[in-house]
Amino acid sequence: MPITNNKEIQQTAQRGKYAVGAFNTSNLEITQAILEAAEEKKSPVIIATSQSAIKYAGIDTLYQIFKTLAEKVSIPVSLHLDHGTDFDIIISYIRNGWTSIMYDGSHEPFEKNVENTRKIVEIAHSVGISVEAELGRLVGVEDEISVSEKEGAFTDPDEAVQFVEKTGCDTLAIAIGTSHGAYKFKGEPKLDFDRLKEIKTKVNIPLVLHGASSVIPEVLSRARNYGAELKDAKGVPAEDIRTAVSLGITKVNIDTDLRLAFTASIREFLTEKPEVFDPRKILSAGKKGMKDVISKKIELLGSEGKA
């Protein structure tokens, strides 16, 4: 299956009324887990990389890992830049083979966000790369992105209409109450589904939900049982993700849940098998934990069998 971009994957998902997972990677094992799970589930998939992942692994290294593995699967797959904030960095991703980029100008005033997004769209579209933009700000921390509760803001439906018309972006990330990281809610989770419904009626391009890891209770419990200190970690309930997809979300970003699965699995493996010192066996345990979570996410989003 040829490597594609997010626009193609999400437009198909929009027509089919399901969502596709965008799973963040920063190394070989995570990429393997994502592609193996998606191939087994016959699901399209989006592999996302943050700017900090590139600092960690190197842009050439991550691209070659992706390209080598993606060419062996039969499912639609794209390579996506998550939360690109710097113009020069975004251009480097475009030049180095990424098929989709997200320009995150949500920290800018509306008109500046429009101006910058439009510029990125013009450049990316000239070489067949799709562009995700963001309107509204998610609180929380994810790699280099940090937004306080005071700075957070929900997406205004009427502004969303203007933004899409003025920028020509292919997909739009909206803020309806999710947040980045493993500590998403102090009280009970509450997403603004009425806001999502209104945006969906006014905007016809595919919509994206960031900060959507569930902080899966059984994974969290296993990590804690083997020594992880993750007090008060809380994510978006699976039923809320399912509802968001039913109301028009076509891409769901997942990073924290993979990190927690990796941590829980590695901690358990090292505790249960203290005699093992082969890095390949240790990392394979982490990979299996992530793969199990990815498979369940694919089922939750309704993309199984849609490749």
C-alpha positions in Angstrom: 0.0 0.0 0.0 1.5 3.4 -1.0 2.3 5.7 1.9 -0.4 8.4 2.0 -1.3 11.5 4.0 -3.7 12.4 6.7 -6.1 14.2 4.4 -6.7 11.0 2.4 -6.9 8.8 5.5 -9.3 11.1 7.4 -11.6 11.9 4.5 -12.1 8.2 4.1 -12.7 7.9 7.8 -15.2 10.8 7.6 -17.2 9.0 5.0 -17.1 5.7 6.9 -17.9 7.4 10.3 -14.9 6.1 12.2 -11.7 7.5 13.4 -8.0 6.7 12.9 -5.5 6.6 15.7 -2.4 8.9 15.5 0.2 7.1 17.6 3.4 9.0 18.6 6.7 7.3 18.0 10.4 8.1 18.8 12.1 4.8 18.2 12.2 1.4 16.4 10.1 -0.6 18.9 7.3 1.9 19.1 7.1 2.1 15.3 7.1 -1.7 15.0 4.3 -1.9 17.6 2.1 0.6 15.8 2.5 -0.9 12.3 2.3 -4.6 13.5 -0.9 -3.9 15.4 -2.5 -1.9 12.6 -1.5 -4.5 10.0 -3.0 -7.3 12.1 -6.2 -5.3 12.6 -6.3 -4.3 8.9 -6.6 -0.7 10.0 -5.3 2.5 8.5 -2.9 4.3 10.9 -1.1 7.6 11.4 2.4 7.6 12.8 3.1 10.9 14.5 6.4 12.4 15.6 6.9 15.4 17.9 9.7 17.9 17.5 11.3 16.5 20.7 11.2 13.0 19.2 13.3 14.3 16.3 15.8 15.8 18.8 16.0 12.5 20.5 16.3 10.2 17.5 17.3 12.4 14.6 15.1 13.3 11.6 16.9 11.0 9.2 16.9 8.0 11.6 13.1 8.3 12.3 12.3 8.7 8.7 14.3 5.7 7.6 12.7 3.6 10.4 9.3 4.6 9.2 10.0 4.2 5.5 11.6 0.8 5.9 8.7 -0.6 8.0 5.8 1.2 6.3 6.8 -0.2 2.9 6.3 -3.7 4.1 2.6 -3.4 5.3 -0.5 -3.5 3.2 -2.5 -0.8 5.1 -2.7 3.0 4.4 -0.2 4.8 6.6 1.0 8.4 6.9 3.9 10.0 8.7 2.8 13.1 10.5 4.5 16.0 12.4 2.6 16.6 15.6 2.6 20.2 17.0 5.0 21.9 14.7 5.5 25.4 16.0 8.5 26.7 14.1 8.4 27.6 10.4 12.0 26.4 9.6 11.5 23.1 11.5 8.2 22.5 9.6 10.0 23.1 6.3 12.7 20.6 7.2 10.0 17.9 7.8 8.4 18.7 4.4 11.8 18.3 2.8 12.6 15.1 4.6 9.7 12.9 3.6 6.8 13.6 6.1 3.5 13.3 4.3 1.4 15.4 6.7 2.3 18.2 9.1 0.5 20.0 11.9 1.1 23.6 12.3 0.2 24.6 15.9 -0.5 28.3 16.0 -3.0 28.0 18.7 -0.8 30.2 21.0 -1.1 33.1 18.5 -3.9 35.6 18.2 -6.5 34.5 15.7 -5.4 36.6 12.7 -1.7 35.6 13.2 -2.7 31.9 13.5 -4.6 32.4 10.2 -1.7 34.1 8.5 0.9 31.5 9.5 -1.3 28.5 8.8 -2.2 29.8 5.3 1.5 30.2 4.5 2.3 26.7 5.6 -0.7 25.3 3.7 0.4 27.0 0.5 3.9 25.4 0.8 2.8 22.0 1.8 0.0 21.7 -0.8 2.5 22.5 -3.5 4.2 19.2 -2.8 1.2 17.1 -1.9 1.5 17.2 1.8 -1.6 17.7 4.0 -1.9 20.2 6.8 -3.6 20.0 10.2 -4.2 23.2 12.1 -5.3 23.9 15.6 -7.8 26.4 17.0 -8.3 26.6 20.7 -5.7 25.5 23.3 -5.5 22.2 25.3 -4.1 22.5 28.8 -1.4 20.2 29.9 2.1 19.2 29.0 3.3 17.1 26.0 7.0 17.1 25.1 7.7 20.8 24.3 4.1 22.0 24.5 3.0 23.3 27.9 -0.3 25.2 28.4 -1.6 26.2 31.8 -5.3 26.2 32.8 -5.4 29.9 32.5 -4.1 29.8 28.9 -6.4 27.0 27.8 -9.4 27.9 25.6 -12.2 25.9 23.9 -12.7 26.2 20.1 -15.3 28.8 19.1 -17.5 27.2 16.4 -17.9 30.5 14.4 -14.2 31.2 14.5 -13.6 27.7 13.3 -15.7 28.4 10.2 -13.7 31.6 9.4 -10.4 29.8 10.2 -11.0 27.0 7.8 -12.2 29.3 5.0 -9.2 31.7 5.4 -6.4 29.1 5.8 -7.5 26.2 3.5 -6.2 23.7 6.1 -7.1 20.0 5.4 -8.0 19.0 9.0 -8.7 20.9 12.2 -7.7 20.0 15.8 -10.3 21.4 18.2 -10.4 21.9 21.9 -13.5 20.5 23.7 -12.0 19.7 27.1 -9.3 17.1 26.7 -5.7 17.9 27.7 -2.2 16.6 27.2 -0.3 14.2 29.5 -1.4 11.7 32.1 -3.1 14.1 34.5 -5.9 15.4 32.4 -8.6 16.0 35.0 -8.7 17.0 38.6 -12.4 16.0 39.0 -14.6 13.9 36.7 -13.9 14.1 33.0 -16.3 16.3 31.1 -16.0 16.9 27.4 -18.1 19.6 25.6 -20.0 17.4 23.1 -22.5 20.1 22.3 -19.6 22.3 21.1 -18.3 19.4 19.0 -21.8 18.9 17.5 -22.0 22.6 16.6 -18.5 22.7 15.1 -19.3 19.6 13.0 -22.5 21.2 11.6 -20.5 24.3 10.5 -17.2 22.8 9.4 -17.0 20.2 6.7 -13.3 19.2 7.0 -12.2 16.2 9.2 -11.8 17.0 12.9 -9.0 16.0 15.3 -9.1 15.3 19.0 -5.8 15.8 20.8 -5.0 14.8 24.4 -7.2 11.7 24.0 -5.2 9.0 25.9 -7.5 7.2 28.4 -4.8 6.5 31.0 -6.2 3.0 30.9 -7.0 1.9 34.5 -5.7 -1.6 34.2 -2.4 -0.5 32.7 -2.1 2.3 35.3 -2.7 -0.3 38.1 -0.1 -2.7 36.7 2.5 0.1 36.4 1.8 1.1 40.0 2.0 -2.5 41.2 5.5 -2.7 39.9 6.7 0.6 41.4 5.6 3.4 39.2 4.6 6.6 41.0 1.6 8.0 39.1 -0.7 9.4 41.7 -3.9 11.0 40.5 -3.2 10.2 36.8 -6.5 10.3 35.0 -7.5 10.2 31.3 -10.4 10.4 28.9 -12.8 7.5 29.4 -13.2 5.1 26.5 -16.9 5.8 26.3 -16.2 9.5 25.8 -13.8 8.8 22.9 -16.5 6.6 21.4 -19.0 9.4 21.6 -16.6 11.9 20.1 -16.0 9.6 17.1 -19.8 9.2 16.7 -20.1 13.0 16.6 -17.5 13.5 13.8 -13.9 13.1 15.2 -11.8 11.3 12.5 -8.3 11.4 14.1 -7.5 10.7 17.7 -4.1 11.4 19.1 -2.6 8.8 21.5 0.8 9.1 23.1 0.5 8.9 26.9 -1.2 5.5 26.8 1.7 4.0 24.8 4.2 5.4 27.3 2.3 4.0 30.2 1.9 0.6 28.5 5.7 0.5 27.9 6.5 1.5 31.4 4.1 -1.1 33.0 5.4 -3.9 30.8 9.1 -3.2 31.3 8.6 -2.8 35.0 6.7 -6.1 35.2 9.2 -7.9 33.0 12.3 -6.8 35.0 10.6 -7.7 38.3 9.5 -11.1 37.1 12.7 -11.9 35.3 15.5 -10.3 37.2 18.1 -12.6 35.5 17.5 -11.1 32.1 19.9 -8.5 30.8 19.4 -8.7 27.1 18.0 -5.3 25.9 16.2 -7.0 23.0 14.1 -9.1 25.4 13.5 -6.2 27.7 12.4 -3.9 24.9 10.3 -6.7 23.4 8.2 -6.8 26.6 7.6 -3.1 26.3 6.7 -3.4 22.6 4.2 -6.1 23.3 2.5 -4.0 26.0 2.2 -1.1 23.5 1.0 -3.3 20.7 -1.8 -4.7 22.9 -3.0 -1.1 23.8 -2.8 0.0 20.1 -4.9 -3.0 19.0 -7.6 -2.1 21.6 -7.5 1.6 20.5 -8.1 0.5 16.9 -11.2 -1.4 18.0 -12.4 1.5 20.0 -12.1 4.0 17.1 -13.9 1.7 14.7 -11.1 1.5 12.2 -10.5 -2.3 12.3 -11.0 -3.8 8.9 -11.2 -0.5 7.2 -7.8 -0.7 5.4 
